[in-house]
Amino acid sequence: MAKRVQVIHTDDIDGSEAAETIAFSLDNITYSIDLSADNAKKLRNAFAPYIAAGERDRSATTRRSGTSRRKSSGTAATDIRAWAAAQGMQVSARGRVSAEVREAYERAHS
């Protein structure tokens, strides 16, 4: 029996299809939000003057170069696990999703 699992991200503001997940932090609380391309642009434009005037926190863990938030770490591990299981791949129920599985997910969704 074949099974196909499709994950569709919805814009958290207007309910349209989301183009990306954006993570941001305020008052030491990290948030993530799924947004369409238009709403992502609006958010970035709203933050722009504060980012320009602010100072980047260098103590925070930085992501590895070459990965994008939406394609890699921004996608929920549960979504990647569901996709991997539907593809017949071995994936653990808990813990980190292996780089191999994440890369396969990225290739399939790029």
Secondary structure as GFF3:
##gff-version 3
##sequence-region A 1 110
A	DSSP	beta_strand	20	26	.	.	.	ID=ss1
A	DSSP	beta_strand	29	35	.	.	.	ID=ss2
A	DSSP	alpha_helix	37	53	.	.	.	ID=ss3
A	DSSP	alpha_helix	77	86	.	.	.	ID=ss4
A	DSSP	alpha_helix	99	108	.	.	.	ID=ss5
###
